[in-house]
Amino acid sequence: MNYVVGNLTEPVFRPPSEWDALLLPVTNGCTHRCTFCSMYRTKKFHIRKDIDEIKREIEQARAMYGNRIRKIFFEDGNAFTVKPELLCEITAYAHQVHPNLKKVSAYAHARDIVKKSDEDLADLAAAGFTMVYVGIESGDDDVLKSCRKGTNQDEFELAAQKCHRAGIDWSGIFLLGLAGDDPQKSRKHAIESAKLINRMAPPSPITWYISPLTLELAPGSDLWEQQKTGEFRTGSFIQILEELHTMIEYTDDNLQKCVFNTNHASNYLSLKGELGRDKASFLNSIEKAIKLARSRGYT
C-alpha cells in the first residue's frame, strides 16, 4: 500500500515496484503524448513551483507515518524534467526528515537526463536520489518516431551511460507489440531493442534493470483510435512471444548484473533472472511456451 501526501491529481500512476513508496507530487501530468499511452491525457503538465510547500509535505509525511517511509517516488509522469538543483534540494531534505529512507526515484525521459550535466547527476546521486525509471519502449528509431517518443537509440544509450557514471540506478522499460502485426517490423523492433540493451550495459559490473511489458491498447490513446480504422493492428499471442525471444536472443551473452523480468500483469509469460546468466533458460522457457500455444491452437 502506498503512502500518500499532498494533493495528487487523479489518476495516479507509479511503477509496480514502488507499491510501498511515499508518492510525493513534484510535477503534474507528463511532458509527452506517446501514441500508445492514455495515462496522463486528462492532465495538463506543470511543475510545482513552491518548493517550501513540497518540503512541508515531506514533513507532513513524517508526522503521519513516523519512521515507516523507506522509499519515495516523485510523481508524476516525468518529474526528472525539474531543474537538478531543485531535485537535489528536495531529495536531500527528504533524507533529512525520514531517517530510514533508502530509495528516491522518478520516471524520467531520456532527453531530460541528457540535458543534465554529469556533475548535476553526480550531485543528485550524492543527495540520495537512487533510481530512474525510463520508458524506452523500443530500440528501433522508426518505431520511436512513429509513437512520438521524442528521442532515439543514441540518446537512450547516452542517458543510460550518464546515469551509470553518476551512480543512479537505471531501470529501462520496453514495450512488446509496439511495432504492430507486421512480422518484419516486429522482428526489427525486437532486434534493435536488443542492440540498445547491449549499448546501455554499464562499463563495469553494477546492477541495472530491464523490464519488457506488452502493449495493451487503452481508450483515449492514439493507437486505440488507429486500431478502430485498421491503421494499427496488434500482434498475435505467438508473435509477442517470438518478439520476446528475439529480443533476448540478440542480447550479448556476456551482459552482467542485468536484472531482467517480465512479471508485469500485461505479459503472457513471467520470466525473472539476469541477462546474460539466465539467457539460455529464458529462451528455453519461451520456446516451450510457443510450442504449447501452437499445440492448443493459438496463432
C-alpha atoms as a printed R data frame, in Angstrom:
    type eleno elety resid chain resno       x       y       z
1   ATOM     1    CA   MET     A     1   0.000   0.000   0.000
2   ATOM     2    CA   ASN     A     2   1.322   3.418  -0.961
3   ATOM     3    CA   TYR     A     3   1.868   6.258   1.452
4   ATOM     4    CA   VAL     A     4   0.288   9.427   0.079
5   ATOM     5    CA   VAL     A     5   0.819  13.076   0.924
6   ATOM     6    CA   GLY     A     6  -0.175  16.355  -0.721
7   ATOM     7    CA   ASN     A     7  -2.734  16.892  -3.445
8   ATOM     8    CA   LEU     A     8  -2.120  14.189  -6.018
9   ATOM     9    CA   THR     A     9  -4.232  14.700  -9.113
10  ATOM    10    CA   GLU     A    10  -6.074  11.558 -10.147
11  ATOM    11    CA   PRO     A    11  -5.399   9.264 -11.888
12  ATOM    12    CA   VAL     A    12  -2.126   8.444 -10.144
13  ATOM    13    CA   PHE     A    13   0.476   6.103 -11.663
14  ATOM    14    CA   ARG     A    14   3.739   4.658 -10.390
15  ATOM    15    CA   PRO     A    15   5.999   1.672 -11.182
16  ATOM    16    CA   PRO     A    16   4.813  -1.643  -9.724
17  ATOM    17    CA   SER     A    17   7.953  -1.902  -7.588
18  ATOM    18    CA   GLU     A    18   7.017   1.375  -5.871
19  ATOM    19    CA   TRP     A    19   3.847  -0.120  -4.355
20  ATOM    20    CA   ASP     A    20   5.093   0.719  -0.843
21  ATOM    21    CA   ALA     A    21   6.641   4.126  -1.564
22  ATOM    22    CA   LEU     A    22   5.554   7.556  -0.423
23  ATOM    23    CA   LEU     A    23   4.101   9.244  -3.505
24  ATOM    24    CA   LEU     A    24   5.263  12.851  -3.472
25  ATOM    25    CA   PRO     A    25   3.850  15.200  -6.153
26  ATOM    26    CA   VAL     A    26   6.628  17.234  -7.770
27  ATOM    27    CA   THR     A    27   5.056  17.659 -11.209
28  ATOM    28    CA   ASN     A    28   1.600  17.045 -12.621
29  ATOM    29    CA   GLY     A    29   0.983  15.105 -15.826
30  ATOM    30    CA   CYS     A    30   3.597  14.189 -18.423
31  ATOM    31    CA   THR     A    31   5.688  16.176 -20.890
32  ATOM    32    CA   HIS     A    32   4.907  13.823 -23.808
33  ATOM    33    CA   ARG     A    33   1.853  12.383 -25.577
34  ATOM    34    CA   CYS     A    34   3.027   8.995 -26.846
35  ATOM    35    CA   THR     A    35   0.589   7.269 -29.196
36  ATOM    36    CA   PHE     A    36   0.254   4.130 -27.054
37  ATOM    37    CA   CYS     A    37  -0.387   5.914 -23.752
38  ATOM    38    CA   SER     A    38  -3.594   7.320 -22.299
39  ATOM    39    CA   MET     A    39  -2.339   7.642 -18.734
40  ATOM    40    CA   TYR     A    40  -1.956  11.405 -18.495
41  ATOM    41    CA   ARG     A    41  -4.334  12.672 -21.183
42  ATOM    42    CA   THR     A    42  -6.650  14.331 -18.640
43  ATOM    43    CA   LYS     A    43  -3.808  16.316 -17.068
44  ATOM    44    CA   LYS     A    44  -2.043  19.471 -18.179
45  ATOM    45    CA   PHE     A    45   1.664  19.262 -17.419
46  ATOM    46    CA   HIS     A    46   3.120  21.664 -14.921
47  ATOM    47    CA   ILE     A    47   5.972  21.780 -12.415
48  ATOM    48    CA   ARG     A    48   5.211  22.667  -8.828
49  ATOM    49    CA   LYS     A    49   6.976  25.934  -8.108
50  ATOM    50    CA   ASP     A    50   6.572  26.164  -4.336
51  ATOM    51    CA   ILE     A    51   9.493  24.112  -3.011
52  ATOM    52    CA   ASP     A    52   8.695  25.122   0.569
53  ATOM    53    CA   GLU     A    53   5.244  23.591   0.160
54  ATOM    54    CA   ILE     A    54   6.800  20.318  -1.064
55  ATOM    55    CA   LYS     A    55   9.090  20.368   1.968
56  ATOM    56    CA   ARG     A    56   6.089  20.834   4.246
57  ATOM    57    CA   GLU     A    57   4.505  17.771   2.663
58  ATOM    58    CA   ILE     A    58   7.694  15.800   3.342
59  ATOM    59    CA   GLU     A    59   7.388  16.890   6.980
60  ATOM    60    CA   GLN     A    60   3.685  16.034   6.971
61  ATOM    61    CA   ALA     A    61   4.523  12.505   5.846
62  ATOM    62    CA   ARG     A    62   6.829  12.152   8.866
63  ATOM    63    CA   ALA     A    63   4.010  13.298  11.150
64  ATOM    64    CA   MET     A    64   1.559  10.876   9.509
65  ATOM    65    CA   TYR     A    65   3.736   7.792   9.059
66  ATOM    66    CA   GLY     A    66   6.569   8.189  11.526
67  ATOM    67    CA   ASN     A    67   9.747   6.309  10.577
68  ATOM    68    CA   ARG     A    68   7.983   3.923   8.171
69  ATOM    69    CA   ILE     A    69   8.990   5.768   4.989
70  ATOM    70    CA   ARG     A    70  11.785   3.837   3.265
71  ATOM    71    CA   LYS     A    71  11.034   4.776  -0.348
72  ATOM    72    CA   ILE     A    72   9.837   7.979  -2.033
73  ATOM    73    CA   PHE     A    73   8.630   8.216  -5.625
74  ATOM    74    CA   PHE     A    74   8.452  11.669  -7.191
75  ATOM    75    CA   GLU     A    75   5.204  11.979  -9.115
76  ATOM    76    CA   ASP     A    76   4.088  12.454 -11.908
77  ATOM    77    CA   GLY     A    77   4.841  11.258 -15.416
78  ATOM    78    CA   ASN     A    78   8.238  12.934 -15.827
79  ATOM    79    CA   ALA     A    79   9.435  14.535 -12.600
80  ATOM    80    CA   PHE     A    80  13.007  14.433 -13.912
81  ATOM    81    CA   THR     A    81  12.265  17.461 -16.050
82  ATOM    82    CA   VAL     A    82  12.660  19.571 -12.874
83  ATOM    83    CA   LYS     A    83  15.902  21.551 -12.562
84  ATOM    84    CA   PRO     A    84  18.684  19.489 -10.963
85  ATOM    85    CA   GLU     A    85  19.323  21.903  -8.100
86  ATOM    86    CA   LEU     A    86  15.666  21.686  -7.048
87  ATOM    87    CA   LEU     A    87  15.636  17.890  -7.292
88  ATOM    88    CA   CYS     A    88  18.777  17.841  -5.136
89  ATOM    89    CA   GLU     A    89  17.188  20.130  -2.573
90  ATOM    90    CA   ILE     A    90  14.001  18.059  -2.303
91  ATOM    91    CA   THR     A    91  15.911  14.770  -2.203
92  ATOM    92    CA   ALA     A    92  18.356  15.891   0.470
93  ATOM    93    CA   TYR     A    93  15.530  17.270   2.598
94  ATOM    94    CA   ALA     A    94  13.597  14.013   2.304
95  ATOM    95    CA   HIS     A    95  16.600  12.114   3.670
96  ATOM    96    CA   GLN     A    96  16.968  14.664   6.444
97  ATOM    97    CA   VAL     A    97  13.352  14.262   7.559
98  ATOM    98    CA   HIS     A    98  12.992  10.498   7.053
99  ATOM    99    CA   PRO     A    99  15.888   8.657   8.754
100 ATOM   100    CA   ASN     A   100  15.030   5.229   7.278
101 ATOM   101    CA   LEU     A   101  14.775   6.446   3.688
102 ATOM   102    CA   LYS     A   102  16.711   4.137   1.333
103 ATOM   103    CA   LYS     A   103  15.358   4.904  -2.132
104 ATOM   104    CA   VAL     A   104  14.247   8.029  -4.021
105 ATOM   105    CA   SER     A   105  13.134   7.563  -7.626
106 ATOM   106    CA   ALA     A   106  11.130   9.030 -10.501
107 ATOM   107    CA   TYR     A   107  10.029   8.452 -14.074
108 ATOM   108    CA   ALA     A   108  12.444  10.129 -16.476
109 ATOM   109    CA   HIS     A   109  12.615  10.874 -20.190
110 ATOM   110    CA   ALA     A   110  15.986  10.214 -21.847
111 ATOM   111    CA   ARG     A   111  16.232  13.749 -23.180
112 ATOM   112    CA   ASP     A   112  15.815  15.253 -19.695
113 ATOM   113    CA   ILE     A   113  18.616  13.035 -18.411
114 ATOM   114    CA   VAL     A   114  20.880  14.007 -21.303
115 ATOM   115    CA   LYS     A   115  20.209  17.708 -20.666
116 ATOM   116    CA   LYS     A   116  21.651  17.396 -17.174
117 ATOM   117    CA   SER     A   117  25.430  17.511 -16.865
118 ATOM   118    CA   ASP     A   118  27.452  14.667 -15.378
119 ATOM   119    CA   GLU     A   119  28.101  16.950 -12.398
120 ATOM   120    CA   ASP     A   120  24.358  17.585 -11.989
121 ATOM   121    CA   LEU     A   121  23.641  13.869 -11.944
122 ATOM   122    CA   ALA     A   122  26.519  13.129  -9.563
123 ATOM   123    CA   ASP     A   123  25.228  15.840  -7.197
124 ATOM   124    CA   LEU     A   124  21.752  14.333  -7.376
125 ATOM   125    CA   ALA     A   125  23.098  10.882  -6.532
126 ATOM   126    CA   ALA     A   126  25.106  12.357  -3.655
127 ATOM   127    CA   ALA     A   127  21.921  13.954  -2.336
128 ATOM   128    CA   GLY     A   128  20.364  10.483  -2.179
129 ATOM   129    CA   PHE     A   129  18.443  10.136  -5.437
130 ATOM   130    CA   THR     A   130  18.818   6.476  -6.377
131 ATOM   131    CA   MET     A   131  16.866   5.377  -9.488
132 ATOM   132    CA   VAL     A   132  15.248   6.476 -12.740
133 ATOM   133    CA   TYR     A   133  12.502   4.514 -14.492
134 ATOM   134    CA   VAL     A   134  12.809   5.174 -18.219
135 ATOM   135    CA   GLY     A   135  10.125   4.237 -20.731
136 ATOM   136    CA   ILE     A   136  12.347   3.151 -23.612
137 ATOM   137    CA   GLU     A   137   9.655   1.182 -25.476
138 ATOM   138    CA   SER     A   138  11.900   0.275 -28.436
139 ATOM   139    CA   GLY     A   139  15.421   0.454 -29.775
140 ATOM   140    CA   ASP     A   140  14.060   0.915 -33.293
141 ATOM   141    CA   ASP     A   141  14.237   4.583 -34.255
142 ATOM   142    CA   ASP     A   142  11.380   4.139 -36.742
143 ATOM   143    CA   VAL     A   143   9.112   2.793 -34.001
144 ATOM   144    CA   LEU     A   144  10.200   5.543 -31.618
145 ATOM   145    CA   LYS     A   145   9.369   8.184 -34.224
146 ATOM   146    CA   SER     A   146   6.020   6.569 -35.016
147 ATOM   147    CA   CYS     A   147   4.952   6.504 -31.360
148 ATOM   148    CA   ARG     A   148   6.165  10.107 -30.791
149 ATOM   149    CA   LYS     A   149   8.641   9.157 -28.080
150 ATOM   150    CA   GLY     A   150  10.708  12.251 -28.766
151 ATOM   151    CA   THR     A   151  14.099  10.556 -28.607
152 ATOM   152    CA   ASN     A   152  16.199   7.861 -30.294
153 ATOM   153    CA   GLN     A   153  18.511   4.922 -29.635
154 ATOM   154    CA   ASP     A   154  21.623   7.107 -29.367
155 ATOM   155    CA   GLU     A   155  20.058   9.312 -26.694
156 ATOM   156    CA   PHE     A   156  18.901   6.295 -24.695
157 ATOM   157    CA   GLU     A   157  22.441   4.920 -24.698
158 ATOM   158    CA   LEU     A   158  23.873   8.288 -23.658
159 ATOM   159    CA   ALA     A   159  21.269   8.714 -20.893
160 ATOM   160    CA   ALA     A   160  21.969   5.244 -19.524
161 ATOM   161    CA   GLN     A   161  25.733   5.749 -19.504
162 ATOM   162    CA   LYS     A   162  25.394   9.131 -17.796
163 ATOM   163    CA   CYS     A   163  23.307   7.516 -15.049
164 ATOM   164    CA   HIS     A   164  25.791   4.650 -14.667
165 ATOM   165    CA   ARG     A   165  28.657   7.135 -14.239
166 ATOM   166    CA   ALA     A   166  26.715   9.160 -11.693
167 ATOM   167    CA   GLY     A   167  25.677   6.160  -9.611
168 ATOM   168    CA   ILE     A   168  21.955   6.405 -10.365
169 ATOM   169    CA   ASP     A   169  20.317   3.020 -10.952
170 ATOM   170    CA   TRP     A   170  18.859   2.504 -14.429
171 ATOM   171    CA   SER     A   171  15.525   0.764 -14.982
172 ATOM   172    CA   GLY     A   172  14.570   0.565 -18.664
173 ATOM   173    CA   ILE     A   173  11.108  -0.453 -19.830
174 ATOM   174    CA   PHE     A   174  10.430  -1.903 -23.299
175 ATOM   175    CA   LEU     A   175   7.039  -2.438 -24.937
176 ATOM   176    CA   LEU     A   176   6.439  -5.683 -26.803
177 ATOM   177    CA   GLY     A   177   3.957  -5.390 -29.671
178 ATOM   178    CA   LEU     A   178   4.544  -1.698 -30.314
179 ATOM   179    CA   ALA     A   179   5.510  -2.368 -33.950
180 ATOM   180    CA   GLY     A   180   2.133  -3.983 -34.662
181 ATOM   181    CA   ASP     A   181   1.405  -7.215 -36.500
182 ATOM   182    CA   ASP     A   182   3.807  -6.830 -39.435
183 ATOM   183    CA   PRO     A   183   6.331  -9.697 -38.977
184 ATOM   184    CA   GLN     A   184   9.292  -7.785 -40.401
185 ATOM   185    CA   LYS     A   185   8.627  -4.668 -38.332
186 ATOM   186    CA   SER     A   186   8.075  -6.801 -35.239
187 ATOM   187    CA   ARG     A   187  11.390  -8.585 -35.705
188 ATOM   188    CA   LYS     A   188  13.277  -5.333 -36.362
189 ATOM   189    CA   HIS     A   189  11.712  -3.815 -33.228
190 ATOM   190    CA   ALA     A   190  12.983  -6.782 -31.198
191 ATOM   191    CA   ILE     A   191  16.490  -6.872 -32.711
192 ATOM   192    CA   GLU     A   192  17.050  -3.129 -32.387
193 ATOM   193    CA   SER     A   193  15.796  -3.284 -28.796
194 ATOM   194    CA   ALA     A   194  18.376  -5.988 -28.068
195 ATOM   195    CA   LYS     A   195  21.086  -3.855 -29.671
196 ATOM   196    CA   LEU     A   196  20.095  -0.963 -27.438
197 ATOM   197    CA   ILE     A   197  20.210  -3.171 -24.338
198 ATOM   198    CA   ASN     A   198  23.758  -4.127 -25.323
199 ATOM   199    CA   ARG     A   199  24.694  -0.470 -25.818
200 ATOM   200    CA   MET     A   200  23.255   0.527 -22.440
201 ATOM   201    CA   ALA     A   201  25.316  -2.002 -20.476
202 ATOM   202    CA   PRO     A   202  27.470  -0.388 -17.766
203 ATOM   203    CA   PRO     A   203  31.237  -0.322 -18.448
204 ATOM   204    CA   SER     A   204  31.834  -2.123 -15.136
205 ATOM   205    CA   PRO     A   205  29.524  -4.579 -13.348
206 ATOM   206    CA   ILE     A   206  26.768  -2.764 -11.460
207 ATOM   207    CA   THR     A   207  23.154  -3.785 -11.085
208 ATOM   208    CA   TRP     A   208  20.761  -2.429 -13.715
209 ATOM   209    CA   TYR     A   209  17.255  -3.372 -14.763
210 ATOM   210    CA   ILE     A   210  15.374  -4.203 -17.963
211 ATOM   211    CA   SER     A   211  11.633  -4.939 -17.981
212 ATOM   212    CA   PRO     A   212   9.620  -5.654 -21.126
213 ATOM   213    CA   LEU     A   213   5.872  -5.024 -20.906
214 ATOM   214    CA   THR     A   214   3.264  -5.983 -23.504
215 ATOM   215    CA   LEU     A   215   1.223  -3.370 -25.355
216 ATOM   216    CA   GLU     A   216  -2.342  -3.045 -24.102
217 ATOM   217    CA   LEU     A   217  -4.447  -0.636 -26.135
218 ATOM   218    CA   ALA     A   218  -6.332   1.753 -23.900
219 ATOM   219    CA   PRO     A   219  -9.285   4.031 -24.689
220 ATOM   220    CA   GLY     A   220  -8.060   7.575 -25.146
221 ATOM   221    CA   SER     A   221  -4.763   6.626 -26.776
222 ATOM   222    CA   ASP     A   222  -3.976   7.316 -30.417
223 ATOM   223    CA   LEU     A   223  -3.342   3.626 -31.096
224 ATOM   224    CA   TRP     A   224  -6.813   2.820 -29.770
225 ATOM   225    CA   GLU     A   225  -8.274   5.053 -32.475
226 ATOM   226    CA   GLN     A   226  -5.871   3.708 -35.116
227 ATOM   227    CA   GLN     A   227  -6.979   0.178 -34.287
228 ATOM   228    CA   LYS     A   228 -10.595   1.145 -34.989
229 ATOM   229    CA   THR     A   229  -9.696   2.266 -38.514
230 ATOM   230    CA   GLY     A   230  -7.334  -0.622 -39.178
231 ATOM   231    CA   GLU     A   231  -4.324   1.676 -39.362
232 ATOM   232    CA   PHE     A   232  -2.783  -0.280 -36.475
233 ATOM   233    CA   ARG     A   233  -3.215  -3.978 -35.745
234 ATOM   234    CA   THR     A   234  -1.893  -5.705 -32.664
235 ATOM   235    CA   GLY     A   235   0.397  -8.699 -32.900
236 ATOM   236    CA   SER     A   236  -0.831 -12.183 -32.075
237 ATOM   237    CA   PHE     A   237  -0.141 -14.107 -28.869
238 ATOM   238    CA   ILE     A   238   2.622 -16.143 -30.511
239 ATOM   239    CA   GLN     A   239   4.079 -13.123 -32.305
240 ATOM   240    CA   ILE     A   240   4.536 -11.348 -28.962
241 ATOM   241    CA   LEU     A   241   6.321 -14.400 -27.526
242 ATOM   242    CA   GLU     A   242   8.512 -14.590 -30.646
243 ATOM   243    CA   GLU     A   243   9.325 -10.899 -30.240
244 ATOM   244    CA   LEU     A   244  10.423 -11.524 -26.662
245 ATOM   245    CA   HIS     A   245  12.506 -14.498 -27.784
246 ATOM   246    CA   THR     A   246  14.230 -12.461 -30.497
247 ATOM   247    CA   MET     A   247  14.934  -9.591 -28.108
248 ATOM   248    CA   ILE     A   248  16.656 -11.911 -25.640
249 ATOM   249    CA   GLU     A   249  18.395 -13.940 -28.375
250 ATOM   250    CA   TYR     A   250  20.197 -10.877 -29.750
251 ATOM   251    CA   THR     A   251  21.443  -9.602 -26.385
252 ATOM   252    CA   ASP     A   252  25.132 -10.177 -25.662
253 ATOM   253    CA   ASP     A   253  25.955 -13.367 -23.802
254 ATOM   254    CA   ASN     A   254  28.352 -11.519 -21.518
255 ATOM   255    CA   LEU     A   255  25.919  -8.976 -20.056
256 ATOM   256    CA   GLN     A   256  26.427  -8.753 -16.304
257 ATOM   257    CA   LYS     A   257  24.131  -7.902 -13.381
258 ATOM   258    CA   CYS     A   258  21.273  -7.034 -15.741
259 ATOM   259    CA   VAL     A   259  18.144  -7.886 -13.759
260 ATOM   260    CA   PHE     A   260  15.537  -8.920 -16.325
261 ATOM   261    CA   ASN     A   261  11.902  -9.629 -15.590
262 ATOM   262    CA   THR     A   262   8.595  -9.898 -17.421
263 ATOM   263    CA   ASN     A   263   6.415 -10.302 -14.328
264 ATOM   264    CA   HIS     A   264   4.182  -7.335 -15.197
265 ATOM   265    CA   ALA     A   265   0.495  -8.262 -15.461
266 ATOM   266    CA   SER     A   266   0.435  -7.305 -19.157
267 ATOM   267    CA   ASN     A   267   2.873 -10.051 -20.150
268 ATOM   268    CA   TYR     A   268   1.988 -13.529 -21.391
269 ATOM   269    CA   LEU     A   269   4.957 -15.269 -19.764
270 ATOM   270    CA   SER     A   270   6.686 -14.448 -16.480
271 ATOM   271    CA   LEU     A   271  10.476 -14.565 -16.510
272 ATOM   272    CA   LYS     A   272  12.841 -13.333 -13.836
273 ATOM   273    CA   GLY     A   273  16.604 -13.571 -13.628
274 ATOM   274    CA   GLU     A   274  19.657 -11.957 -15.179
275 ATOM   275    CA   LEU     A   275  20.938 -11.365 -18.686
276 ATOM   276    CA   GLY     A   276  23.132 -12.990 -19.851
277 ATOM   277    CA   ARG     A   277  23.490 -15.504 -16.953
278 ATOM   278    CA   ASP     A   278  19.975 -16.840 -17.487
279 ATOM   279    CA   LYS     A   279  19.697 -16.157 -21.225
280 ATOM   280    CA   ALA     A   280  19.590 -19.827 -22.279
281 ATOM   281    CA   SER     A   281  16.993 -20.609 -19.627
282 ATOM   282    CA   PHE     A   282  14.828 -17.678 -20.741
283 ATOM   283    CA   LEU     A   283  14.963 -18.780 -24.383
284 ATOM   284    CA   ASN     A   284  14.095 -22.352 -23.454
285 ATOM   285    CA   SER     A   285  11.070 -21.213 -21.423
286 ATOM   286    CA   ILE     A   286   9.786 -19.074 -24.299
287 ATOM   287    CA   GLU     A   287  10.267 -21.891 -26.821
288 ATOM   288    CA   LYS     A   288   8.253 -24.237 -24.599
289 ATOM   289    CA   ALA     A   289   5.507 -21.618 -24.250
290 ATOM   290    CA   ILE     A   290   5.318 -21.124 -28.029
291 ATOM   291    CA   LYS     A   291   5.179 -24.873 -28.620
292 ATOM   292    CA   LEU     A   292   2.398 -25.263 -26.051
293 ATOM   293    CA   ALA     A   293   0.460 -22.326 -27.505
294 ATOM   294    CA   ARG     A   294   0.616 -23.798 -31.002
295 ATOM   295    CA   SER     A   295  -0.496 -27.230 -29.738
296 ATOM   296    CA   ARG     A   296  -3.570 -25.541 -28.271
297 ATOM   297    CA   GLY     A   297  -4.427 -23.726 -31.466
298 ATOM   298    CA   TYR     A   298  -3.112 -20.250 -30.688
299 ATOM   299    CA   THR     A   299  -1.813 -18.212 -33.613
